[in-house]
């Protein structure tokens, strides 16, 4: 758990795919946003309950954001929405591939405003056409970027050896992430451990040359 000035960030790893589910909770308002209801709804319920303890008032899940449409990131989406009544959001181009209806389509630069925080959508095309990262700019510390399967420690997301898809993802990550945000930005990926942009920046040329 990361205890920031205005919000907490909690996470849980679920399923055999080691998917990360992230929960942002506004301390003053209790507003919650869940990123990737990947699997294991009971684990998500516990995550929501733990996050509720971080708020000064009763918590409410406002939105579930899906970073991309791949099956392993949406297996608990229907259960989560049915249990909480939360709205849903996803990148516009991925919406047709998500079985649960999407309430809020996300395009590059869209900003969601909640009582204690804002989230900016950054489109990172290539892993899927509508993949999005979510950016939280902490006014009192480093930014936090939730990258789905587009950026990991050590490289970019899988583009199935398609040179056009890789070129698109590399361009978006280079221009919309590394050229846009400082090195202390904390990266929260869709699987496994986190990193920072500063730790990954020296390897950009290597990634481009190897093509994955």
N, C-alpha and C positions, 0 to 999 in steps of 0.2 A: 504494500500500500504506500502511495506517495501522498503525503499530507501537505498540500500547497496552501497558499494564503486564502483563496476563495473556494477551492474545490478539493476533493480527494480523488485520486485515481486508484482504483482497485482492479485486479485482474485475476482470472483463473484459467488454467490450461485444461482443455477438455478433449476427450476422444483419443482414439489411437493415432490421430493425425497431429496431436499436440497443438491444437488450435488455441490461440489466445482470445479470450473474451474480455473486453475492457468495459469498465463502468466509471463514468464521471458523475459525481454527486456535488451539487451546490450546497455549501455549508449553511448559508443563511436561508435559502428558499426550499431546500429539499428536492429541487429539480434534478432528475437523473437522465443521462443519455447512455445507452448501451451500444457498444460497437461490436458487431458480429455475434449474433446469437447462434454460435456454430453448432453446438450439440449439448446434450446433457442438461435438460431443463432444470432438474433438481439442483445441479451445481449453480446454475444461473439464479435460481430462487435464493440460494444461500448468499450469493454475491450481492443481490439486491438488498437482502436483509442486513448484511454487514455494512453496505453503503448507507443504508437508512440510519444507522447509528452515528454516522458522521455529520448528520444534519441537525440543526437546531429546532426544526419543525418536522411534521410527518413528511416522508419522502414520497415522490411520485415519479414513475418512469414516464418521461415525456415522449421519448423517441428512441427507436432502434434503427441504427444505421448499418447497412450492409456494405462493406468495402468493395465487394465484387460478387458475382453471381455463382461462383463455383459451389458445388454441392456441399462441400465440407464446411462452408461458412454460413449455411442457412438451415441446418438440420433441426435446430430448436426454434426457428423464427416463428413458425405457426403457433407453437405452444406458448411462447413468450407473449406474443400479441394477444392471443385468446385470454391469457390469464391476467394481463395488465391493462389491456385497452390502449396500449401505446401506439402512436403513429409510427410509420415506417419510412425510411429514406434509403435511396440508392442512386448510383450514377445512372443518368438517363438512358444511356445505350445498353445498360445491363438489365433494365427493368423487365423486358420481355422474357428473360431467362430465369426470373425469380417467380416461383409459384405463388407466394403470398403477395397480395396486392400491395403496391408501393404508394404511399400517401404523398411523399415529397420527392420529386425528381431533383437530382443534384447535377448541376453543371459547374464548370471550372469557375472558381471565384465566388460561388454562392456562400452566404454567411447565415448560419442559424444563430439566433439570439435567444438566450435563456436568462432567467433572472440574475444568475451569478457569473455567467460566462458566455463566450461566443465560440463557435466552431466554424472554421473556413474550409470549404471543400476544394481540394486540389485534384484535378483530373490527371491521372497517370495512365495513359492509354498504352496497351500492349499485352499485359498479362491477360486482361479481358478488355473489350472496347470501352466499357464504362467504369473501369476501376477508379476509385477515389481514395485519396488520403484525407485525413481530418486533422486540422491544425488548431491547437489551443495555444494562444499567446498568453502566458502567465505574466501579469503586470509586475510581478515581484521576483522573477527568475527566468530560467531558460524556457523556450517554447517546447511544446510536446507535439510530436507528429505521429499519428497512427496510420501506418502505411499499408495495411492489408498484406497482400502478397506481391507488392510492387518493389519494395526495398527491404533488404535484410542485411545483417552483418555479413560482409563478404561478397555482396553482389545484388543483382536485380532479380525480379521474379521470373518464373519460367515462361519463355515465349516459344516453346516447342521447336527450337532451332529454326524458326522463321526469321530470316534476316530483316524483313520489313517490320515485323512486330518488335523485334529487338531494337532496331533503330528508332522506332517511335517511342518505346519505353525509355531508352537511354536519353533521348532528346528531352522528353518531358521531365524525367528525374533530374537531369542536368540543369535545365532552364527553370523549372518550377519548384525545385527543392534546393539544390546546391547553390544555384545563383540567387536564390530568393531568401534563404534563411542562414543564420550564423552557425558557426561550428558547434556551439554549445547546445544546439537543438537536440532534444532527446527523441530517439526513434523507437517507437513501439510497433514491432512487426506482427504479422498475422500468425506466425509460428515461432517458437523458440525465444532466445534471449534478445534483449534490446541492445542498442548501441547509440552513438552520437554521430552527427554529420561530420564532426572533426575527425573521428576515428576512421570514417570511410572515405573521406575526400581524397586522400593520397592515392587511392586505388582506382579512381575513375578511369584513367587512361588504360590501366590493365583490363578492366571490365570491357571497355570498348574494343580493345584489340582481340580479346578472346571471343567476344560475341555472345557472351552469356553472363 
